[in-house]
Amino acid sequence: MLMDSAINRHGFSGFRELHQWSIENPDNFWLEAWDELGIVGVRGERATRGEGFEGTEWFPDARLNIVDTLLAGDPLFEALISYSEDSPRRSLTLGELRAEVAACGSALRASGVHVGDRVVAWTPNVIETVIFALGALSIGAVVSTASTDFGPTALVDRFGQIEPIVLLTAAFARYGGKEIPLAESIAQVVSQLPTLTTVVVIGATDSHSTWNEWLAPHHGSELLPTPLSFNHPGFILFSSGTTGRPKCIVHSAAGVLIKVLSEQGYHLDVRSGDTILYATTCGWMMWNWLLCGLGRGATIVLCDGSPGYPDISRLWRIAHDERLTFLGVSAALIDSWRRAAIQPRHDFDLTALRTIASTGSPLAATGYDWIADAVSSDVKVASIAGGTDLCGCLVLGVDTEPVVRGEIQGPALGLDVTVFRADGSEAERSEEGELVCRTPFPSVPLKFWGDVDGSRRHGAYFDRFQGVWAHGDYARRTEAGGFEILGRLDATLNVNGVRIGTAEIYRVVSSIPGVLEAMAIEQPDRDSARVVLFVVLDQPLTDEMAGLIRTTLRTQASPRHVPAIIVDVPDLPRTRSGKMTELAVADIVTGRAERDTSSLANPECLQWFREWAVASKP
């Protein structure tokens, strides 16, 4: 295990000493990480040049292409496996993948793509998307991917900002057993992206080149990845789109690679020969995170479509069939499994599984309990948190330390993560505040697209506290040295001057029998504000249930956590990754202008809240 190896090499007593050394000696840590993680390329002797988050240049003397690291290894090793709702298992060996990536890189060059040009994919989570991304990266192009969950307007809002040359898409999308033809949507998107010169479609099409037609002339090409600087842009990711036009966050491909590999290798014990799956779409940064797993010598498994189709045990069946060693999902999916009372340990052979990772929202203690009871008490539960902004984690699991239910175990190596009060002083353990990082790290975004003077990037992360990354999460450090994420600052409740993290409410309410889901919103109430708790129940809300919710919150949290109003609702809005979108409801109930809701899986449910807001206005 890499964590144990690093601890022993330095003669430390454990992770906490190693972490302290890594933040006091960041250059030495990241130089060591490059070597120990097996990154292929010319490293140079310096990890950094300059200082501070906005002045640091990483590995200024390095020359590399991350494709060399991602595709290194035995050509006969099965590197990529794909599951879709409508097709049988597909797979590629490392040798086959290298050949396909070489053909794709050649096809992109023939399509007029040069170093620094942008290419985009609007696709299901399938093998072709991986080949396309790696082919683009191999020639120095910049890749941006989006899920077919996004409609044409949302897609143009994103891709239209970065002027792409090539678009990869698909003839159909499938979710929950339903086939969605995309031909009309493709035509709409293409008409609004005037910089496109090439459109490639996975599947049958009458209007554009198919994937197979586009690649065919280039089979047999040699893979010769272009050496690039460490800070050459490789990925563009987008914010969730809840605050106007989505931010185009430009990342160094190499910066993302070394950051993610440090998380997978040191913290989560992903090893050569492992088989890993993270349930994600191409529109979530966890897709990029999973892609980097190739650099650990692991087989990565793609799973497209609904994790609940044809039944709620779909991922557990894949875990059994593929002998998964690592399974990553959203906290919401774990809660769905818990509420469905399934027992995977009785139906599937999960003896290879070492780690279950959870992200997207805080994992309640009941989720940890369910995994121990229904999966295995030997499986490590790694709750992780970070996001699109860094394409990685600030806090995550620590493989060498015991798991404390309901907590994220610790800060990422190389990152001085803590919690600040509003005045910029460090909060005590168990004191609530803002999650921050005081040391630069390699996957700090290079820039926002179009942010010529850097003011938008500065305002997003560095305006709150001078020289410190402010992540926008409300959190607290625990007595055990871990972290609890309590909600986003922009969705945090502030009632009469007292801030309340919504996760604290959900953690309590979700333990009450009969409560399926909950969402807490702050609503103006004359000269103050009140907390409204929306709940999804397994039966209509009664006075007795409302009383039980209030009593449980008062006794298990505090009187300030008790909502003024409890309302039962038919459904709550959430993204495809399972993350609840409190801001969409908050805008409605507070009377603010509604934000972009294109990332929602179920935007139709917002109409109920619009009608309720009108009828219940204080």
N, C-alpha and C positions, 0 to 999 in steps of 0.2 A: 504494500500500500504506500502511495507517495507521501501521504501525511506522516505516517510512521517513519518513513525513510528520512524525511526532512527533519523531523524532531530529533531522531537519533544522530544524524550527521552533525547537528549543531550542539548536541549534548544537552538539549532542553528537557524539562520535566514533562512537557505536554504541549497541547495546542496553544494555550494562552501565552506561554513564553515565546513560542514560534511566531504567533501573531504580533506580539509586541516588537519582536526583532524585525518583522517584515515591514512595520510602519515606521520604525526608527531608521531602517536601512532600506528604503524602497528600491533604490537602484540595484543594490546587491540581490535583493529578493527577485526582482523581475529578470535580472541576468541569469540567476540560477534557474528560474522557472522556464525561461526559453530553452535552456539546455536539458533540464530534467523532463520537460514535456515533449521533447523530441521535435521541436520546430525546425523545419528544413529551410536553409537559407544562410546568407552571410549575416551574422548577428552584429558585428562591430563590438567595440570595447565599452561603449557608453549606452546606458539605458535611457538617459534623458539629456536634454539640453534646454536651458532656460529654467524657469521656476513658476510655481503656482498653477492653478487649474487652467488659466487662460494664457500662460506663457510657456508651458512645458511642451517640448517636442520629443516624442518617444522614439527610441532607437534611431537616432539621426544618421547613423552610418550603415544601417541595415539595407540589404537588398534581398527580396524574397517574393514569392508568389504563393499564397496560402494553398493553392491547389496541389503544390508539391507535397505539402504536409498531409492534406486530406486524402490524397490518393497514394500515399506510400504504403508499401507492404506486399505481401504474397499475392500475385495475380489470381490465384485460385481461391482466395478467401472470399466467402460470400459477404459482400459489403453492404448491399442494399436490398431490402425486402419491402414489398408494397401490398397493402390490402385495400380494396375498394368494395363498395356495396354490391356492385354489379358484375364483378369480374373475379377470376381465380387469383390466387397468390402469384405474384411476379417477383423475380429476383435477378440481381446481377452480381457476378463476381467482381472483384476489384479490377481484374484485367478487362472484363467486358465494360465496366464503367469508364475506365480510362479511355478505351477505344471510342465510346460514345461521346465522351467529353471532348476528345480530340476532333471528332467529326463536327460537333456543335461549334467549337471554337473556329474551325475553318469556315463553316457556313456563316457564322456571324461576320467574319472578316469579308467574305464574299458579298455580304449584304451591306457592306460599307461601314461597319462598326470599327472605330478606332479607340485607342487608349483614352479613357475618361468619358466616352460616350455612355449614355444611359440606355439600358434595355430593361423591359418590364415584363412581368408574368402575371396574368389574371387567370388563375388555374386552380383546379383541385389539388389536393396534396398527393401527387403522383410522381413516379420515377422521372418522367419527362421534365418536371420542374427542377428537380435536382440536377439533371444533366445540363439543362439550360443555364442555371445559375453558375455551375462550375465551369461550363464552357465560356461564359461571359467573364468570369473572374480570371480565367486562364489567359485572356488576351488584354486584361487591364480595363475592361468595361465596368460600369457601375450598375449593380443589380437592385431592382426593387420588385417585391412580390406582393400580391394581394389575393385574397380569397374570392371565390365566386359568390360568397355571401354578399359582397358589395354590389350595389346596382350601378348602372352607368353614370349617374350623376356623381355619386360618391367616388367612383373610380377616376373620373375626369378631374374632380377636385384634387385628387392626389397626384395622379400621373401627369396631369396637364401642367403642373408647376415645373416639372423637371425635363420636359422636352425630349421624350424618348424617341429612339430611332426604330427599334424592333419591339413588337408586342407578341408574346406567346399567350395563347388562350386555348379554350376547349370548346368543342361543339356542344357539349352537354355538361351540366352539373347534376349531381345526385345527392339527395339528403333525405334520410328517413324513408327510403323506398320510393321517393318521387324523383322523376327525371325532369330536369328543367332545361329546355332548349335555349341556347344562348345566341343564335344567329342574329336576331333583331337587336339584341343588346350590343353585340360586337359591332354591327353596322353603326349604331349610335355612338359608341365610344370612338371608333375609328374616324368618324366624321368630325369629332371634336378634338382630335389629337393630330394636328396638321404636320407635325414633325415626323410622324411615322413614315418609314419607307418600306417596311416589311411587316406583314402580319402572318403568323404561323398558327395553325389550328391543330390541336390534338383531336383526331377523329375526322369524320367525313365533313367536307365543306365544298360548296360550289363557288365560293368567292375568293378564297385565299389558298396559299400552299398548305398542304397538310404537313404534319411533323415528319412523316416518313419521306415524303417527296422532297422536303427541304434538306434533309440530312443525306439522302441517298448519294448525291454526287461527291460527298466528302468522306465517305467511309474509307478507311485505310490511311487517313491523314495521321501524321505524327503529332503526339502531344508535346509541345514545347512551350510551357508557361512563360510568360513575359516577366522578367525580374522587375520589381517595383520598389519604391521607397516604402518604409513602414507606414507612413501616414498617407499613402495613396488611398483615395476613397474607394470603397468596395460595395458598401450597402447603403441604401436609403430606406429608412423606416419612417413610419408616420405616426403621429400622435393619434389618439382615439377619435379625434374629430368632434369633440363635445364643446369646443370653444371657438367656433368659426372654422375657417379653412384649416385643415390639418397641417401641423408643422412637418416640414420635410427635414428629417434628422439624418445628417450625413455622417456615416461611420467609416473609420479605417477598417478594411477587412482584416488586416493583421492585428489591429488593436482588439477587435472582437474575438479573433481566434485565440490569442494568448489569454485574454480574460476568461473566456468560456472554458478553455482547456484547464485553466487553473482551478476553476470551480468543479469541473467534472473529475479531474485527476486527484487533486488534494482533498477536496471536501466530500465528494460523493462517491469516491472510490470506483470510478468507471475505468476498467482495465482493458488491455488488449484481449480480444476474443470475446468480450461481453456482447450481449444483444440488448439494445436499448430502444424504447419507444416513448415518445412524448406525444400525447393526444393533442394535436394542434392543427390549425389551418395554416395556409401560406401567408395569411395576413397578420399573424401574431409573431412577436419576436422569438417565441419558443421554437418556431420553425428554423430560424437561423441557428439557434442554440443547439437543436438536434442535429442539424447539418454538420456542425463542428465536431460532433461525436465521432465522425470518420477519422479525425485526427488523433483520437485515443486508440485507434486500431479496433474500434467496435463495429459491429453490424448495426446499422440504423434501420428501424422499422417505421414505415409510413402507414398511417391509417386514415383513409379519407372517408368522409361521410359522418353519420351520426354514431356516437359511441353507444347509443341505445338501440341500434337497428342491426339485425332483426330482433334482438332482445337485449336486455340491460346487461347481459353477461358477455357481450361481444369482446371487450378488451381482455377479459379473463380467459376467454377461449384462445385468443391470440397469445397471451402470456403462456398458456399451457403448450400450445403447438410450437412456439418458437423458443421455448425455454428462456423467456426474458429474464435478465438479471436486474434490469432497471425499468420501472414503469413510472412515467410522469403524467399527471392529470391535474385538472382544476380541483380546488377545494369543493366547489359546488357539485362536481361529479361524485366525489367521495361521499358527500352528504346525501346525494340521490341513492347511492348504493346502500347507505346506512338506513335510509327511510324505507327502502324496498326490502330490507331485512334479508338480503342475499348472503350466502355463505360460500364464497369461492373456494375455501379450503376443502370443502366436502365434495366439490364437483370437478376440481381441476388439480393437476399436479403443478404446484407452484414452488417446488423445492429449489429451483435455480434462482428464484427471485430474492435479491438481497436488499433492494431499496425501492421505496415508493416515495416519489417527490410530489409536492403539492404547491401550486401557486395560483395566482389570479385573484385571490381573496384570502383572508386569514382562515386557517384550518382550526376549527374548534376542537376542544379536548375530546368531544364525543367522536370526532373523526379518528383521532389517534386510538381511542378505545375500540372503535369498530374494526380498524385494521388489525389490532392485536387479537381480537376475538374471532373475526370472520376470515382473516387472511393468514396471519401467523404472528406470533409474539416475537419471532426472531427477525422479522423484516424491519429494517431501519426506516423510520418515517422522517423524511427531510422536507420540512416546510421551507420554501425559499421565497425571497422577495427582492425585487429590483424593478426591471421594466425596460420598455422601449428606449428610454432616454440613454441608458448605458448598454443596452443589449446584453444584459447580464444581471448579476445579483449583487446587492449590497450586503445582505444577510442571508444565511443559508445553513444547511446541515454541517455538522462537524463529525466526521466518520469515527474519530477516536474517542468521542465523549458520549455519555449516555443521553438518551432523548428524554426531555421533560415534556409531558403532554401539554398541548396548548401553547408551546413556545417555539420560536425559531432559535436554533442552538447558538449561533454566534455570528460575528462579522466575517466578511470575506478576507482572506489573506491579502496583505498589501493595502488594505483600506481601513483607515481610522474612522470607523463608523460609531456614532454616538447619538445622543438626543440633546437638543438645545431647548432652553426656555426662549420665550419671545424676545428677550433682551440680548440673546446671543451667549448667555452663560450656560455651562453644561448642567443638565438636570441630574438630580440624584437618581439612583436606582429606584424603580417603582414610581418615579415621578413622570407624568405625561408631558410630552413636548413634541418637537419636530425632529424627524430623522435627518441626519446630516452626515457628510463625510468630509474629513479635514485633510486627506491626502489625495493628490491627483492619481489617476489610474489610466491604463492604456486605452480603455474604451470610452473615455470622455468624448462626446461628439466632436468631430472636427469643426462642424458649423451647421447652421440651418441653411437650406438652399435659399438663395436670394437675399440672405442676411449680410449685405456687403460690409457693414461696419461692425458686425458681431453684436449689435445691441440686443437683438432678439434672443440670442443664446445667453448673453449675460443676464438679461431680465428673467429668463426661465429658470436659471440655476444659481446665479451668484449675486442677485440683488438683495436677497434677504440678509445674508451674513457675509461680510467681506472675506474673500479668499476661501470660502467654504461652499461645498456643494449642498444646496438645500433641496431635498428630494420631493418635498410636498406631501410626505406621509406623516400622520400623527402616530406616535409610537411611544414605547417606554422600554427601558432596559429592565431585565429581571434580576432577582437576587442570585439566580443560578448563572448569570453571565450571558443570558440569551436576550431575545427581543420579542416584543409583542407589537404587531402592527394593528393600530386601532382605527384606521380609516384614512381617507384622503383629507388633507387640510381643507380643500375646497368643497368637501362634502361633510365636514365635521360640524356637528351641531353646536350652536353657541346660544344658550338660553340664559338670559339675564347675566351675561358676562361669564358664564361657566361653560367651558368647552367639554363636549362629550364625544368620544369616539364611537361611531355607530357600531363597530365590531363588538364593543362591550355589550351593547344591547342584544345584538344577534346571538352572541355566545350564550346568553342566559335564555333568551326566548326560544332558541332552537332546541333546548333541552326539555321543553314542555310538551307532553304528549298531545298530539292533535295539531300542533303548529308545523306546517310544512315549510314555509318561508316567511321572511319578514324584511321590511324596509322602513327605516326611520328617517323622517324629513323634518326640517325646521320650517315653520310657517309663521309669517308675521301675524301678530295678534294685537291689534290696536297699537299701544306704545311699546310693546315687548314682543316676545315670540313664544311659540308653543311647539312642543314636539308631537308630531303625528306619527303613529306607528301603523303601517299597513301590514296586514298579515294574510297569508294564504293558509286556510284551515282545511281539515278533512271533513268539516261539517259547518253549518252556519254559526256565526259568532253569537254567543249568548252572554248574558250578564255574568254568569258564573265563570265562563272562560276569560272574559275581560278582567274580572276580579283576580283570577288566578295569575294572569300575566302581570298585572300591576303588583300584586303581592310578591311574586317571585322576583321581579326586578328590584323591588324595594329591599327585599331581604338579601338577595344574592349580589346585587350591585350597590345601589344607593338610592335614596329618595329622588335625587336629581335625574336618575335614569328612567323614572316613571313617566310615560307619555301622557299628555293632556287628553289625547283622543286616540282610540284604537278603532281601526276600520278594517273589515274583511274585504278582500279584493279577489277578483278571479285570477289575476296573473300579475307578475312583476316583470319589468323590462330587464333584459340582460343581453350581453354579447354572446356570440357563438362559443367563446371560450369559457362561458359560464359566469362571467363577472357581472354583478348587478350594477346598473347605471343609475345611481341615486340622483345624479345631477339632472337627468332627463325629467324625472318626476318633480324634483325641487323647483326647476324652472316653471313648471305648470302650476304647482300649488302656491308659489310665491308671486305669480303674475309676471315673471320675467320673460323676455323673448326666448322662445325655444331654440335650443342649439341643434346642431347637426346630429340626427339620430340614425344615420345610414349604417352605423356599425352594429345596430341592434338586430338580434335574431327575431324579435317579436314586436316590431314598432306599433302594430295594431292595438296592443294593449294600452297604449297611452291615451286612447280616446276615452276610456273609462275614467282616467284621472282628470282629463279636461272637464268632463261633465261633473265629476265630484267637486272639483275646485270651484266651479260656478255655483253649485248648490250649497256649498259649505263655507263660503267666504265669510270670515269673522265680521 
